[in-house]
């Protein structure tokens, strides 16, 4: 079924998602900034809620850092006109305010197309167990 959904928009979002993942691994707010929607809502697995400015500032100041093993494995996709939803599994490690986080969590990212550009509008990961 995913092959049928493999539109140009979905290919573009998947490419941007890989760029976002790599920039996250490098803790690079300058690469992340243009990938994030101005109205971003980012909910971490620890329950912290960030807007775009707060998220990027947290990475810049190292109150939020990700390890090189950070990754996201896509398991579900929904394509809806100017919105693409990617669900999957977030893997790896990070630190939030100095506290170690270990990931093997379900997650969801919502990408929105505004004025011809795709941006991450919403992200949430959950520390709850995964149903398979």
N, C-alpha and C positions, 0 to 999 in steps of 0.2 A: 504494500500500500504506500510506503514512503516513496517509492520510485515514481508513482503517479503524481505525487505532490512536489516533485523536484523541479519547481518553476525557477525562473531567473531570480525572482524575489527571494525565494527560499535559499537558493545558492548564495545570493549576496548576504543574507542574514547569517548563514552558517559560516561564511568567510569572516564576517565581522565578529561573530561569537568567538571564533578561534583567535582572532586578534585580541579581543577582550581578555580571553583566558591567558594568553601569553603576556599581555601587559600587566595582568593581575599577578602572575608568577613573578614578574620583575618589579612589582610595586611601583609602577610607572604612571603617576597621575596625569602626566602630560599626554600620553598616548590614550589613556582611558577617557579623558575629558570629552573629546569630540564624539566618542561612542555612546555617551550617556545623554539621555533626553533631559531637557531643562526641568521637567516635572518628575524626575526619577523618584521612585520610592524603593528603597533597598532595605530588606528585612533580613538580618543575619540569622544564622542557626542559633545564636545565643540570645536572640530576641531583640537585639539593638535595631533601631529604625533610623535610617539615614536619608536625607535628601541629597541631591547631587553635590552641593557645596560641602556639606558635612562629611560625606563619604570621601571626597577627594582630599579634604583637609586632614582627615584621619589617616589616610595613606601617606600624605606628605609629612606629617608629624610623627609617623611610625606608631601611633596608638593602635593602628590596624595594619598588620603586615601579613603577607601570605608567603608560604614556602614554595620552592621550585616544583614540588610534587602536586600543586593545586591543579585540578582538572575537572571537567564536567563531561559526562557521557550522556549523550542524548538518547532518550527512550521513547518519547512521544512528540508529535508535531501537530499543530493546528494552524492552517493558513486561512485567514479571514480578511480579505481585501487589504486594508492598510495595517493589519495587525498579524504578527506571527508569534505563536506561543511555542516555546521549546521547554519540554519537561525532561527531567533526567535524574542523574545521580552526581552529586558533588563529592569529590574525593580530595584528600590531601590534608594539609595542616595550615594553621594560621595562629596569630596571636592578636587578641583584642584586649587592650589595656594591660598587656603583659601576661594575660592568661592564655595558656596553650589551648587551642581548639583542634580536635581531630575530626575529620570529615569522612563520612560514608552515609550521606544524607540525601533524601529526595529534594529536588529543587525545581523551580520554575522561573523562566525568564520570558518577559513579554517585550517584543520589539515592535515599534510603531514607525510607520513611514509618514513623515511630515515634509512637505515641500520637496519630495523626491529623495529624501535622505532617511535611512533606517537608523534608529537610535534605541538603546535599551531604555524602556519606560519603567519597568518594574522587575524586581528580583526578590525571590524568597526561597530560603532553604529551611529545612525543618530537621531538628535533632531527633525527631520521632523515628521509630523503626519503619522499615520499608516493607510493604506488602508485595509479595511476588506472585 
